[in-house]
Amino acid sequence: MATEITTDRKANLLGSIWMISAMAIFAIEDAFIKAASVTLPVGQILIIFGFGGAVLFACLARRNNESLFIREVVSRPMRIRVVFEIIGRLFYTLAISLVPLSAATVILQATPLVVVAGAALVFGEKVGWRRWTAIVIGLAGVVIIVQPGTESFSMLSILAIIGMMGFAGRDLASRAAPAALSTSLLGFYGFLAIIIAGALFSVWQAAPFVQPGIEVSFYLLAAVLAGVFAYSCLMKAMRIGEVSAVTPFRYTRLLFGLALGIVLFGESLSLSMLIGSGLIVVSGLFILWRGKQITAPK
C-alpha cells in the first residue's frame, strides 16, 4: 500500500511538472502570435500556424502508424468540435492581437468554469448548488475584468470571451469524441480547423498577403513549435497524473501570461483585473476540489 501511494505521488508530481510546462509554453505561443500580429494579418497568421501544426501532428500520427482518415473523424462530436475550434482559435487570436495579452489570458482561465456548466447542461452531469455558486462567482470575475458600462469597457474584450466560449465548447465536444481518435489525430484535425478559421477570416477581411520577414517568420515558426510541444506536454500531464491532481496547475498559465504581458509588451495590471482573476482562479480551484470530494469513495 505504501509503495502504491509513493508511486501515485511521484506520478502526480511528474504530471504537475508537465502541466506547468504546458501552460508556460502555451503562454509563450500566445506571445509569439501577438508579436507576429503587429506585421501580419490575423487570417494569414492562423493559416500559417494551422498548416505548421497540422504537418507536425500528421508526422507524429504516421510515426505511430496511425491512419489520418478513419470513419470516426466525421462523427457528430468531431464535426461539432471543429466548429468550436474555429470559433475559439479565431476570436482568441483576434483578442491577443488587439487587447493586452494579460487581459486575454485572464479571461481564458474561465474556460473550466464554462466546461463544468456545459457538462451539467449537455451531458446531465450532477453539479450541486455549491459548484453552481462557484461558477457564477467566477463568471462575475470575468465581468469585473471587462467592466461593461464603464469608461474602461472595450468591445474588443468581447473577442476574448467569445474565444473562451469556443474553447469550452471544443473541450466538451472532445469528451464526446470517439475513443479511437488519438491525441495526434485530435491535434491534426484541430490545426486543420485553424487553417479553415484563417481562410474564412481572410476572405471576410479581404486583407492582401504579406510577405513575412525573417523576424516574423521566426515568430511564426516558434509559435507552431511551442503550440505542438505544449499540446504534447498537456497530454502527458493528463495521462501520467490523476486529473484532479494536475488540473489545478492549468491556472499557472495566468501567471505566465501576466508576466509576459508586463515584461515583453509593457502592460500594466489594474485593480479590477487582479480582483477578477482572483475570483476566477479561486472559483475554479473550488470546483475541482468539490468535484474530488463528491467522487471520493465513502
KOLKEKE-118574 format. One record per residue (C-alpha): residue in three letters; x, y, z. Coordinates in steps of 0.2 Angstrom, whole numbers, plus 5000, padded with zeros to 4 digits. Each point is the difference from the previous one (the first is absolute). Example, Ala and Ser with C-alpha at 12.3 -4.5 7.8 and 13.67 -1.06 7.14 Angstrom:
REM KOLKEKE-118574
Ala506249785039
Ser500650174997
This chain:
REM KOLKEKE-118574
Met500050005000
Ala501450125005
Thr500949964983
Glu498450044990
Ile499850175009
Thr501850044997
Thr499849964982
Asp498450104998
Arg500850155008
Lys501549994988
Ala498849984985
Asn499050165006
Leu501650105003
Leu500649954982
Gly498350044993
Ser500050175009
Ile501750044993
Trp499449964982
Met498450105003
Ile501050155006
Ser501149984985
Ala498549994988
Met499350165007
Ala501650104999
Ile500349954982
Phe498250044996
Ala500350175007
Ile501650024989
Glu499049944985
Asp498750145003
Ala501550135002
Phe500749954983
Ile498350014991
Lys499750175008
Ala501750064994
Ala499749934982
Ser498350095000
Val500950175000
Thr500549964982
Leu498949874993
Pro498149994998
Val499249885012
Gly499349894987
Gln501749974992
Ile500749965017
Leu498749875004
Ile500249924983
Ile501949995002
Phe499949945018
Gly498649874996
Phe501049934985
Gly501649985011
Gly499149925014
Ala499049884989
Val501649954991
Leu500949965016
Phe498549905007
Ala499849914984
Cys501949945001
Leu499749955018
Ala498449904995
Arg501049914986
Arg501449965011
Asn498849915011
Asn499349914985
Glu498350095002
Ser498950034985
Leu499550194998
Phe498349964993
Ile498949885010
Arg498149995001
Glu500050085017
Val500750164993
Val498350054993
Ser499049955015
Arg498850135007
Pro501150055015
Met501550034989
Arg498950114988
Ile499550105015
Arg501750005007
Val500750084984
Val498750145000
Phe500450055018
Glu501949984996
Ile499850134986
Ile499050125011
Gly501249985015
Arg501650024990
Leu499450144989
Phe499350115014
Tyr501449975012
Thr501350044987
Leu499150164996
Ala499950035019
Ile501949985003
Ser500450114985
Leu498850145005
Val499950005019
Pro501449985013
Leu500749835001
Ser499750005019
Ala498150044998
Ala499749864987
Thr501049875010
Val499050045016
Ile498349994991
Leu500649834992
Gln500149935018
Ala498150005001
Thr500049864988
Pro499949865013
Leu498550085008
Val499050004984
Val500549824997
Val499349955017
Ala498450094996
Gly499949934983
Ala500349835006
Ala498550025012
Leu498950074986
Val500549894986
Phe500649835007
Gly498850015016
Glu501549995012
Lys499550045018
Val500650175005
Gly499450055018
Trp499550185006
Arg501850035007
Arg500849974983
Trp498750104991
Thr500350145012
Ala501949994996
Ile499650014982
Val499050165002
Ile501350085011
Gly501449954987
Leu499050074986
Ala499750165010
Gly501950015000
Val499950014981
Val498850145001
Ile501150095013
Ile501449994988
Val499050064984
Gln499150135010
Pro498550034989
Gly499150165001
Thr501650105006
Glu501250114991
Ser501349865001
Phe498949884990
Ser500649954983
Met499049904988
Leu501649914995
Ser500049915016
Ile498449914994
Leu501249914987
Ala500949915015
Ile498349955007
Ile499449934984
Gly501749914998
Met499949935017
Met498249934997
Gly500649924984
Phe501449915009
Ala498849945013
Gly498949934987
Arg501549924992
Asp500449925016
Leu498249935003
Ala500049934982
Ser501749925003
Arg499249905015
Ala498749934988
Ala501349964986
Pro500249824996
Ala501449915010
Ala500849944984
Leu500650184996
Ser501850025008
Thr500850155006
Ser500950024984
Leu498449994989
Leu499150125012
Gly501550124998
Phe500149984981
Tyr498150044997
Gly500150145013
Phe501350094990
Leu499149964984
Ala498650105008
Ile501250145003
Ile500450014982
Ile498150014996
Ala499850145013
Gly501450104992
Ala499349974982
Leu498350065005
Phe500650155009
Ser501250044986
Val498650004987
Trp498950105012
Gln501450135003
Ala500650004982
Ala501750045007
Pro501549984987
Phe501349875003
Val501550075009
Gln501749934997
Pro500749965017
Gly501850065004
Ile501349895009
Glu499550065017
Val498149974998
Ser500449834992
Phe500949965016
Tyr498550055010
Leu498949894990
Leu501149855000
Ala500350025019
Ala498150015003
Val499749844990
Leu501449915009
Ala499450075017
Gly498249954996
Val500349824996
Phe501349985014
Ala498850075013
Tyr498549894993
Ser501149855002
Cys500550055018
Leu498250035004
Met499649824994
Lys501449935010
Ala499450095016
Met498349934998
Arg500549834997
Ile501449985013
Gly499250085015
Glu498250005008
Val498950134991
Ser499550075017
Ala501850025005
Val500750084984
Thr498650104994
Pro500150145013
Phe501850044992
Arg499150064984
Tyr499850175009
Thr501950035000
Arg499750064982
Leu499250155008
Leu501750045009
Phe501049974984
Gly498850104989
Leu500050155012
Ala501949995002
Leu500350004981
Gly498750144997
Ile500950115013
Val501849964995
Leu499949994981
Phe498550124996
Gly500150125014
Glu498249965006
Ser499450055017
Leu498849925012
Ser498550095006
Leu499149975017
Ser498549934991
Met501149874990
Leu500849945016
Ile498349985009
Gly499249924985
Ser501449884997
Gly500049955019
Leu498149964999
Ile500349904985
Val501449905007
Val499349975017
Ser498349954992
Gly500949884989
Leu501049925013
Phe498549985011
Ile499049914986
Leu501549884998
Trp500149975019
Arg498149985002
Gly500049884985
Lys501349895008
Gln499150005017
Ile498449944991
Thr500849864990
Ala501149945015
Pro499549835006
Lys499150005017
